[in-house]
Amino acid sequence: MHRSDPNYHAALAVARTLRDAGHQAFFAGGCVRDLLLGLAPKDYDVATSAKPNEIMLLFAKTRTVGAHFGVVLVCDRIGDEEIQTGGEEIQTEVATFRHDGAYSDGRRPDAVRFSTSPEEDVVRRDFTINGLLLDPILFDEAGDAAAATLDFVHGREDLAAGIVRAIGSPDLRFSEDKLRMLRAVRFAARLQFQLDPATAAAIRQHATEIHHVSAERVRDELTRILTGGHAHRGFEMLHETGLLAQALPEVVRLRGVAQPPDFHPEGDVWVHTLLLLEKLPPDCSPTLAWGALLHDIGKPATYQPPNPSVPGGCGEMKPDRIRFNGHVEAGVRIAEVILSRFRFSNEDTEQIVALVKNHMRFGDIRHMKQSTLKRFLRMPRFEEHLALHRLDASSAHGDLSLYNFARAQFEAEPPEDLRPAPLLTGADLIAAGYRPSPQFKAMLTLAEDAQLEGSIRTTAEALTLVRERYPQPSPRPVA
C-alpha cells in the first residue's frame, strides 16, 4: 500500500540523502503509527540529527516553515516522483531532533535546543503512539515495520492495547500545548482506542484551559473529530472529559431534551444528534459535518412540553405532543453565533447556516409548486442538503421516502431547467416604460415563477403577466 504512494518514496529519498551525508534520519510520528496499524499514512515526516541549515544545503529546493523550531519543507521532485504525481511538487516535512524549553503561551516552546539524540526528541512529543520512530531504509528493504521501529516510550505496547497515553506527565504535556487535549480525543475516536485513565483525568482537570487556545485551532481540531470517522464516539468523549462543555456548551444543552416518540423513537435530541454523527462518512465535507451537528441546535430553546389535553374535533379532547415551534429560526441564530465564535469563513458559514435553515423543508417537498421546488433543488451544494436529510431521517423514524423523492427530482432536472436564462430583465422593464424601483424584484420574481412553472415561454408573455399584476407603469421622467 505504501509502495504505491509517491509521498512515501519522496520521504524515503529525503532520508537516504540525509543518511548518505552522515546524519541520522527516521520516519516519525503519525506515519509510523499508521504503518504499524496497517493503515495508509496521509503524509510522511522525517526526523533527523541534521540542523536546518544543513538540511537546506543538501536539497535544491526547500522552504522554512519553522526554522527556529528546526522544521524545513523539502520541496524537491525526486526520482520518478514528477511522473507519478503528474508534475505536482512533493513536500516532505523534515524536523531536527530537539529538546523543548518552557511553553509560556500554552502552544509553542519559548526556546528549543537542537539535539543529536532521537530519544531526547521523542520524549518531548505528545502521545506514546505518536512517539515511535522507524528506520526507513531497513523498512524499505525488509518490509517489516515492527522490526524497523525504535520505541523509547512503550508506544508499541499502547498500540497493541488500544490506548492513547501522554508521554511522561499528562499535566506537563497539556500545559505545554493545551490543544493536545482535543488531539487525544481525536486519536482515540478515530482509532477506536481508549484514553489512558491518567491522561483522561488530566484532561478533565485542565478542560477549562482550552479557552487559552485560539478559536481557529479549536475549530480545526473539532472539524477533524467530526470528519475523521467515529465522530459519535469523539463527541461522547468530549462530553466525558468536560471539553464539550467548554468548547460547545450549546451542544451539551441537547442532552435530556425529550422528543415526540412518534417521530423520534431513538430518544432525546442528544441521542438523535449522536446517531447522525455516527453515520457521517469519514472524510465527509466539513460543512456537512457541522450541519449535522448543529441542525437541531435550536430545539432546547424552543422545547414545549405536551399540554395534558387540547381541544379536538366535535368538542373531544386529545393528547398533545412535545413541540419545538420556531426551532429552525432559533437554530439559525445559535449556529451563527457558534460559527462566528470559531471564525468560520463566510462561505462555510453561509453553507452550514443554509443546512440548518432548510433541513425541515423536505417535509413539504411533495406539495411544493414547481417554482418553489426548483428553487429548493438549485440551492448551492444541494447534495449536502440531501445528505443531511438522509442522515436526519435514518437517525429518527427511518422513513426515507421524502429523501428518495427529492433525490429523484434533483437527478431528473437538467441544470438548465432549474436555472433557465431569464425571460425578463430589469432592462426589459425599463424599455416597457417602468421606472426603476424596489418593485422590480417582485416583478422579476413573478416572471421567473411563471417561467419555472412552465406557464410562460417568451419575453412578451412575461411582460403581459407583469402588466396584469402591475398595470400602471410609473411615468418616465422628462429630460
C-alpha positions as CSV (number, residue, x, y, z in Angstrom):
1,M,0.0,0.0,0.0
2,H,2.8,2.5,1.0
3,R,4.9,1.4,-2.0
4,S,2.4,3.0,-4.4
5,D,2.4,6.3,-2.5
6,P,4.7,8.9,-4.1
7,N,4.9,10.7,-0.7
8,Y,6.5,7.6,0.8
9,H,9.1,7.4,-2.0
10,A,9.8,11.2,-1.7
11,A,10.3,10.9,2.1
12,L,12.4,7.7,1.6
13,A,14.6,9.6,-0.8
14,V,15.0,12.5,1.6
15,A,16.0,10.1,4.4
16,R,18.6,8.4,2.1
17,T,20.1,11.7,1.2
18,L,20.4,12.7,4.9
19,R,21.9,9.3,5.8
20,D,24.4,9.5,2.9
21,A,25.5,12.8,4.3
22,G,26.3,11.2,7.6
23,H,23.1,12.3,9.5
24,Q,20.6,10.2,11.3
25,A,17.1,10.1,9.7
26,F,13.9,8.4,10.7
27,F,10.2,8.4,9.8
28,A,8.5,9.9,12.8
29,G,5.1,10.4,14.3
30,G,1.7,9.5,12.8
31,C,3.1,7.8,9.7
32,V,4.9,5.2,11.9
33,R,1.8,4.7,14.0
34,D,-0.3,4.1,10.9
35,L,2.1,1.8,9.2
36,L,2.2,-0.4,12.4
37,L,-1.6,-0.4,12.4
38,G,-1.7,-1.4,8.7
39,L,-3.3,2.0,7.8
40,A,-2.3,4.2,4.9
41,P,-0.4,7.3,6.2
42,K,-1.7,10.6,4.9
43,D,1.9,12.0,4.9
44,Y,5.4,11.2,6.0
45,D,7.5,13.2,8.3
46,V,11.3,12.8,8.7
47,A,13.2,13.4,12.0
48,T,16.9,14.0,11.7
49,S,20.0,14.9,13.5
50,A,20.8,17.4,10.7
51,K,20.3,21.1,11.7
52,P,18.1,23.3,9.5
53,N,21.0,24.9,7.6
54,E,22.5,21.5,6.9
55,I,19.1,20.3,5.6
56,M,18.8,23.2,3.3
57,L,22.3,22.7,1.9
58,L,21.5,19.1,0.9
59,F,18.4,19.9,-1.2
60,A,17.9,22.1,-4.2
61,K,14.6,23.5,-3.1
62,T,13.5,23.9,0.5
63,R,11.1,26.2,2.4
64,T,11.4,27.0,6.1
65,V,8.1,26.7,8.0
66,G,9.7,26.9,11.4
67,A,13.4,27.1,11.2
68,H,13.5,28.4,14.8
69,F,11.9,25.0,15.8
70,G,14.0,23.0,13.4
71,V,11.3,22.4,10.7
72,V,12.1,22.6,7.0
73,L,10.0,21.5,4.0
74,V,11.9,19.7,1.3
75,C,10.2,20.5,-2.0
76,D,12.3,18.7,-4.5
77,R,10.9,16.5,-7.1
78,I,12.9,13.4,-6.5
79,G,13.5,10.4,-8.9
80,D,10.3,9.5,-10.7
81,E,8.0,11.5,-8.5
82,E,7.3,14.2,-11.1
83,I,5.9,11.5,-13.4
84,Q,4.0,9.7,-10.6
85,T,2.3,12.9,-9.3
86,G,1.6,14.5,-12.7
87,G,4.2,17.1,-12.1
88,E,2.9,18.2,-8.7
89,E,5.5,19.2,-6.2
90,I,6.0,16.8,-3.3
91,Q,6.7,18.3,0.1
92,T,8.3,16.3,2.9
93,E,8.5,17.9,6.4
94,V,11.9,17.4,7.9
95,A,12.5,18.3,11.6
96,T,15.7,18.4,13.6
97,F,15.8,16.4,16.8
98,R,15.3,18.9,19.6
99,H,14.6,19.5,23.3
100,D,11.9,22.0,24.1
101,G,12.1,24.7,26.7
102,A,9.1,26.1,28.6
103,Y,5.8,26.7,26.8
104,S,4.7,30.0,28.4
105,D,2.0,30.6,25.7
106,G,0.5,27.1,26.0
107,R,1.2,26.5,22.3
108,R,4.9,26.7,21.4
109,P,8.2,26.4,23.3
110,D,9.8,29.6,24.2
111,A,13.1,28.2,23.0
112,V,14.4,24.9,21.6
113,R,17.8,23.2,21.8
114,F,18.8,21.1,18.8
115,S,19.9,17.6,19.7
116,T,21.6,14.6,18.1
117,S,19.6,12.2,20.3
118,P,16.5,10.6,18.8
119,E,15.3,9.6,22.3
120,E,15.5,13.2,23.6
121,D,13.4,14.2,20.6
122,V,10.8,11.6,21.2
123,V,10.2,12.2,24.9
124,R,9.0,15.8,24.3
125,R,6.3,14.6,21.9
126,D,2.6,14.3,22.8
127,F,1.4,10.6,23.0
128,T,3.2,7.3,23.1
129,I,1.6,6.1,19.9
130,N,2.9,9.2,18.1
131,G,6.4,8.8,19.7
132,L,7.6,6.0,17.5
133,L,10.5,6.2,15.0
134,L,11.0,4.0,12.0
135,D,14.2,3.3,10.1
136,P,13.0,3.9,6.6
137,I,15.9,2.2,4.9
138,L,15.5,-1.0,6.9
139,F,11.8,-0.9,6.4
140,D,12.0,-0.5,2.7
141,E,14.4,-3.4,2.4
142,A,12.7,-5.8,4.8
143,G,9.1,-4.6,4.6
144,D,8.7,-5.2,8.3
145,A,7.6,-2.1,10.1
146,A,7.8,-3.6,13.6
147,A,11.4,-4.8,13.1
148,A,12.4,-1.3,11.9
149,T,10.8,0.6,14.7
150,L,12.6,2.4,17.5
151,D,10.4,2.7,20.6
152,F,11.6,4.7,23.6
153,V,8.2,5.3,25.2
154,H,6.4,1.9,25.0
155,G,4.3,3.2,22.2
156,R,4.0,-0.3,20.5
157,E,2.5,-1.7,23.7
158,D,-0.1,1.1,23.8
159,L,-0.8,0.5,20.1
160,A,-1.4,-3.2,20.8
161,A,-3.6,-2.4,23.8
162,G,-5.5,0.4,22.0
163,I,-4.6,3.1,24.4
164,V,-3.9,6.9,23.9
165,R,-1.4,7.8,26.7
166,A,0.5,11.0,27.2
167,I,4.3,10.7,27.1
168,G,5.6,11.3,30.7
169,S,3.4,13.6,32.8
170,P,0.0,14.3,31.2
171,D,-0.3,17.6,33.2
172,L,3.1,18.7,31.7
173,R,2.1,17.6,28.1
174,F,-1.2,19.5,28.3
175,S,0.3,22.6,29.9
176,E,2.8,22.7,27.0
177,D,0.1,22.7,24.3
178,K,-3.5,22.7,25.5
179,L,-4.8,21.7,22.1
180,R,-3.3,18.2,22.8
181,M,-6.4,17.6,25.0
182,L,-8.6,17.7,21.8
183,R,-6.0,15.8,19.9
184,A,-6.1,12.9,22.5
185,V,-9.9,12.6,21.9
186,R,-9.4,12.7,18.1
187,F,-6.9,9.9,18.1
188,A,-8.9,7.8,20.5
189,A,-12.1,8.3,18.5
190,R,-10.5,7.8,15.0
191,L,-8.6,4.7,16.1
192,Q,-11.3,3.3,18.4
193,F,-8.9,3.4,21.3
194,Q,-9.4,4.2,25.0
195,L,-7.9,7.1,26.8
196,D,-5.4,6.1,29.5
197,P,-7.0,6.9,32.9
198,A,-4.3,9.3,34.0
199,T,-4.4,11.1,30.6
200,A,-8.3,11.3,30.8
201,A,-8.1,12.6,34.4
202,A,-5.6,15.3,33.3
203,I,-7.9,16.4,30.5
204,R,-10.8,16.7,32.9
205,Q,-8.7,18.7,35.3
206,H,-7.4,21.1,32.6
207,A,-10.5,21.2,30.3
208,T,-11.3,24.9,31.2
209,E,-7.8,25.8,29.8
210,I,-8.9,25.0,26.3
211,H,-10.1,28.7,26.2
212,H,-6.4,29.6,26.0
213,V,-6.2,28.1,22.6
214,S,-7.1,30.2,19.6
215,A,-10.6,29.7,18.2
216,E,-9.3,28.7,14.8
217,R,-7.1,25.9,16.2
218,V,-10.1,24.6,18.3
219,R,-12.4,24.8,15.3
220,D,-9.9,22.8,13.1
221,E,-9.5,20.1,15.7
222,L,-13.3,19.8,16.2
223,T,-13.7,19.6,12.5
224,R,-11.1,16.7,12.3
225,I,-13.1,14.9,15.0
226,L,-16.3,15.4,13.0
227,T,-14.8,14.2,9.7
228,G,-12.2,11.7,10.8
229,G,-14.6,8.8,11.3
230,H,-16.3,7.7,14.5
231,A,-17.5,11.3,15.3
232,H,-20.2,9.8,17.5
233,R,-17.6,8.4,19.9
234,G,-15.5,11.5,19.6
235,F,-18.3,13.7,20.9
236,E,-19.2,11.2,23.7
237,M,-15.5,11.5,24.8
238,L,-15.6,15.3,24.5
239,H,-18.5,15.3,26.9
240,E,-17.0,12.8,29.3
241,T,-13.8,14.8,29.6
242,G,-15.5,18.1,30.1
243,L,-14.2,19.6,26.8
244,L,-17.5,19.8,25.1
245,A,-19.0,22.0,27.9
246,Q,-16.1,24.4,27.4
247,A,-15.9,24.4,23.6
248,L,-19.5,23.9,22.6
249,P,-21.9,24.4,25.6
250,E,-24.8,24.8,23.1
251,V,-24.3,21.1,22.1
252,V,-24.3,20.0,25.8
253,R,-27.8,21.5,26.2
254,L,-29.1,18.9,23.7
255,R,-28.8,16.3,26.4
256,G,-32.1,15.3,28.1
257,V,-34.3,17.4,25.7
258,A,-37.1,14.9,25.0
259,Q,-38.7,14.5,21.6
260,P,-42.1,13.1,20.5
261,P,-41.6,9.3,20.3
262,D,-43.8,9.0,17.1
263,F,-41.2,11.0,15.2
264,H,-38.1,10.2,17.3
265,P,-38.3,6.8,18.8
266,E,-34.5,6.9,19.2
267,G,-34.6,9.3,22.2
268,D,-33.7,12.8,23.1
269,V,-32.0,15.4,20.9
270,W,-28.5,14.5,22.0
271,V,-29.0,10.8,21.2
272,H,-30.5,11.8,17.8
273,T,-27.5,14.1,17.0
274,L,-25.0,11.4,18.0
275,L,-26.8,9.0,15.7
276,L,-26.3,11.5,12.8
277,L,-22.6,11.8,13.7
278,E,-22.3,8.0,13.8
279,K,-23.5,7.9,10.2
280,L,-21.2,10.6,8.9
281,P,-18.8,9.0,6.4
282,P,-15.1,9.5,7.0
283,D,-13.6,12.5,5.1
284,C,-17.1,14.0,4.5
285,S,-17.2,17.7,3.9
286,P,-16.7,19.9,7.0
287,T,-19.8,21.9,6.2
288,L,-22.0,18.7,6.1
289,A,-20.4,17.6,9.4
290,W,-21.1,20.8,11.1
291,G,-24.6,21.0,9.6
292,A,-25.3,17.5,11.1
293,L,-24.0,18.6,14.5
294,L,-26.0,21.9,14.5
295,H,-29.2,21.0,12.6
296,D,-31.3,20.8,15.8
297,I,-29.3,23.2,17.9
298,G,-32.4,25.4,18.4
299,K,-34.5,22.7,20.0
300,P,-33.5,23.2,23.7
301,A,-34.5,26.9,23.4
302,T,-37.9,26.1,21.9
303,Y,-38.9,23.0,23.8
304,Q,-42.6,23.0,24.7
305,P,-43.9,20.1,26.8
306,P,-47.1,18.4,25.8
307,N,-50.3,20.0,27.0
308,P,-52.2,17.3,29.0
309,S,-55.2,17.8,26.8
310,V,-56.0,20.1,23.9
311,P,-59.4,20.6,22.1
312,G,-60.0,18.1,19.3
313,G,-62.9,17.9,16.8
314,C,-66.5,17.8,18.0
315,G,-65.6,19.0,21.4
316,E,-63.4,16.0,22.2
317,M,-60.1,16.2,24.0
318,K,-57.0,14.6,22.5
319,P,-53.4,14.3,23.9
320,D,-50.9,16.8,22.7
321,R,-47.2,16.1,21.9
322,I,-43.9,17.8,22.5
323,R,-43.3,20.7,20.2
324,F,-40.4,22.8,19.0
325,N,-42.1,25.7,17.4
326,G,-39.6,28.0,15.8
327,H,-36.6,25.7,16.4
328,V,-35.2,26.3,12.9
329,E,-35.2,30.1,13.3
330,A,-33.7,29.7,16.8
331,G,-31.2,27.2,15.4
332,V,-30.0,29.6,12.7
333,R,-29.4,32.3,15.3
334,I,-27.4,30.0,17.6
335,A,-25.5,28.5,14.7
336,E,-24.4,31.9,13.5
337,V,-23.1,32.7,17.0
338,I,-21.1,29.5,17.1
339,L,-19.7,29.8,13.6
340,S,-18.7,33.4,14.3
341,R,-17.1,32.4,17.6
342,F,-15.0,29.9,15.7
343,R,-14.2,32.3,12.9
344,F,-15.5,30.2,10.1
345,S,-15.1,31.6,6.6
346,N,-18.1,33.5,5.2
347,E,-18.5,30.8,2.6
348,D,-18.6,27.9,5.1
349,T,-20.8,29.9,7.4
350,E,-23.3,30.5,4.6
351,Q,-23.5,26.8,3.7
352,I,-23.8,25.5,7.3
353,V,-26.5,28.0,8.2
354,A,-28.3,27.1,5.0
355,L,-28.2,23.4,6.1
356,V,-29.7,24.3,9.5
357,K,-32.3,26.7,7.9
358,N,-33.6,24.3,5.3
359,H,-33.4,20.9,6.9
360,M,-37.1,20.9,7.7
361,R,-38.3,21.9,4.2
362,F,-38.1,18.3,3.0
363,G,-41.4,17.7,4.9
364,D,-43.2,19.9,2.3
365,I,-41.4,18.8,-0.8
366,R,-44.2,16.7,-2.3
367,H,-46.6,19.7,-2.1
368,M,-44.3,22.4,-3.4
369,K,-45.2,24.3,-6.5
370,Q,-42.8,23.6,-9.4
371,S,-41.2,27.1,-9.0
372,T,-40.6,26.6,-5.2
373,L,-39.3,23.0,-5.8
374,K,-36.9,24.1,-8.5
375,R,-35.6,27.0,-6.3
376,F,-35.1,24.5,-3.5
377,L,-33.3,22.0,-5.7
378,R,-30.9,24.6,-7.1
379,M,-29.6,25.8,-3.8
380,P,-25.8,25.7,-3.7
381,R,-24.4,22.3,-2.9
382,F,-27.8,20.7,-2.7
383,E,-26.2,17.3,-2.5
384,E,-25.3,18.2,1.1
385,H,-28.9,19.1,1.9
386,L,-29.9,15.7,0.5
387,A,-27.2,14.0,2.6
388,L,-28.2,15.8,5.8
389,H,-31.9,14.9,5.3
390,R,-30.9,11.2,4.8
391,L,-28.9,11.3,8.0
392,D,-31.7,13.0,9.8
393,A,-34.5,10.7,8.7
394,S,-32.4,7.5,9.1
395,S,-31.5,8.6,12.6
396,A,-35.1,9.1,13.6
397,H,-38.2,7.4,12.2
398,G,-36.2,5.7,9.3
399,D,-38.7,6.8,6.6
400,L,-36.6,7.7,3.5
401,S,-39.5,8.3,1.1
402,L,-39.0,12.1,1.1
403,Y,-35.3,11.6,0.6
404,N,-35.9,9.3,-2.3
405,F,-38.4,11.7,-3.9
406,A,-36.1,14.7,-3.5
407,R,-33.2,12.8,-4.9
408,A,-35.2,11.6,-7.9
409,Q,-36.4,15.1,-8.6
410,F,-32.9,16.5,-8.3
411,E,-31.3,13.9,-10.6
412,A,-34.1,14.2,-13.2
413,E,-34.0,18.0,-13.5
414,P,-31.5,19.3,-16.1
415,P,-29.5,22.3,-14.8
416,E,-30.9,24.5,-17.5
417,D,-34.4,23.7,-16.2
418,L,-33.5,24.6,-12.6
419,R,-31.8,27.8,-13.6
420,P,-33.0,28.9,-17.1
421,A,-31.9,32.1,-18.7
422,P,-34.4,34.7,-17.5
423,L,-37.2,35.7,-19.9
424,L,-37.4,39.1,-18.4
425,T,-34.7,41.5,-17.1
426,G,-34.7,44.9,-15.5
427,A,-33.7,46.4,-18.8
428,D,-36.9,44.9,-20.4
429,L,-39.0,46.5,-17.7
430,I,-37.4,49.9,-18.3
431,A,-37.9,49.5,-22.0
432,A,-41.5,48.8,-21.4
433,G,-41.9,52.0,-19.5
434,Y,-41.4,51.0,-15.9
435,R,-39.3,53.3,-13.7
436,P,-36.7,51.5,-11.7
437,S,-37.9,50.9,-8.2
438,P,-37.8,48.3,-5.3
439,Q,-40.9,46.8,-7.0
440,F,-38.6,45.4,-9.8
441,K,-37.6,42.5,-7.6
442,A,-41.2,41.4,-7.2
443,M,-41.9,41.8,-10.9
444,L,-38.9,39.7,-11.9
445,T,-39.8,37.1,-9.3
446,L,-43.3,36.9,-10.7
447,A,-42.0,36.3,-14.2
448,E,-39.4,33.8,-13.1
449,D,-42.0,31.8,-11.0
450,A,-44.2,31.5,-14.1
451,Q,-41.2,30.5,-16.2
452,L,-40.3,27.8,-13.8
453,E,-43.9,26.6,-13.7
454,G,-43.8,26.4,-17.5
455,S,-46.8,28.7,-17.9
456,I,-44.8,31.3,-20.0
457,R,-42.1,30.8,-22.6
458,T,-41.3,34.2,-24.1
459,T,-40.4,37.7,-23.0
460,A,-43.7,39.0,-24.5
461,E,-45.6,36.6,-22.3
462,A,-43.6,37.6,-19.3
463,L,-44.3,41.3,-19.9
464,T,-48.0,40.6,-20.4
465,L,-48.1,38.8,-17.0
466,V,-46.3,41.6,-15.2
467,R,-48.6,44.3,-16.8
468,E,-51.6,42.3,-15.5
469,R,-50.3,42.4,-11.9
470,Y,-48.6,45.9,-12.2
471,P,-50.8,47.6,-14.8
472,Q,-49.7,51.2,-14.4
473,P,-46.0,51.8,-15.2
474,S,-44.5,54.8,-13.3
475,P,-44.2,57.8,-15.6
476,R,-40.8,58.3,-17.2
477,P,-39.0,61.4,-16.1
478,V,-39.0,64.2,-18.6
479,A,-35.5,65.2,-19.7
